[in-house]
């Protein structure tokens, strides 16, 4: 358990808040307090590939997004609308939360066909997002991008490279409905079908996550990526593992040109991710990180 969790448990959250001097330190305290305060133990899932690669944090102007991770390369290509205009690559925390919902439901039900309806809105609300106004527009935009983009994973050691989908990457059809019910525009279709290969890969390589941790991290997409990575790596380690800043930069430094400028931001996001994962044991050194074998973020499984 990190120092912030111990401080909250032994001296209370108000003392922890008093000692937090910067905005990031305050975010760490609130994240840790929220996770410690939750009594429920709800589980979510994501595909292991997203522990090694990730979506953009901000809007990506190019039509192709490419990320390299350990033994895996992900390429996302923007889809187009009926007029031939590029829709764009999904990005940011909203896209991540939508995908986490779809993947969690697929594992929970053991089905490619996912009933959405009000459940998606309910889940996003539970994750701290109110579906209305500006948020409605942002969620609609990310849903369209997810539904239309093409995705290819290139795992090393497989030949030939495995293409996840030739038409659609995550889902088979649009998730957004333009049909009005009782005068209200419906945000989601009643159901969506995941791409068959993506579902197969997800089902074979799911990473268990804590929904409470995801909610506590909230809109910090960089911390969400780090949390998923730690959830995937730490519990499978047999010995302490050192990772250099350069290796971390290659995976997490997509928005930066210099390691030095990125490193400070990464350490801040790491602190938030660790606040959401009390079982994690990670040391920050001058040369990089040391990952220590740790308990998984959530122990029970849905299946």
Secondary structure, DSSP 8 states (H G I E B T S, - for coil): --HHHHHHHHH-HHHHHHH--SHHHHHHHHHHHHHHH-----EEEEETHHHHS--BSS---SSEEEEEETTEEEEEE--B-TTS-B----BHHHHHHHHHHHHHHHHHHT-SEEE-HHHHHHHHHHTT---SHHHHHHHHHHHHHHHH-EEEEEETT-SS---S-SS-SSBSS--B---EETTEE-SB-SEEEB-HHHHHHHHHSEEEEEHHHHHHHTT-HHHHHHHHHHHHHGGG-SS-EEEEHHHHHHHH-TT-S-HHHHHHHHHHHHHHHHHT-TT-EEEE-SSEEEEE----S------
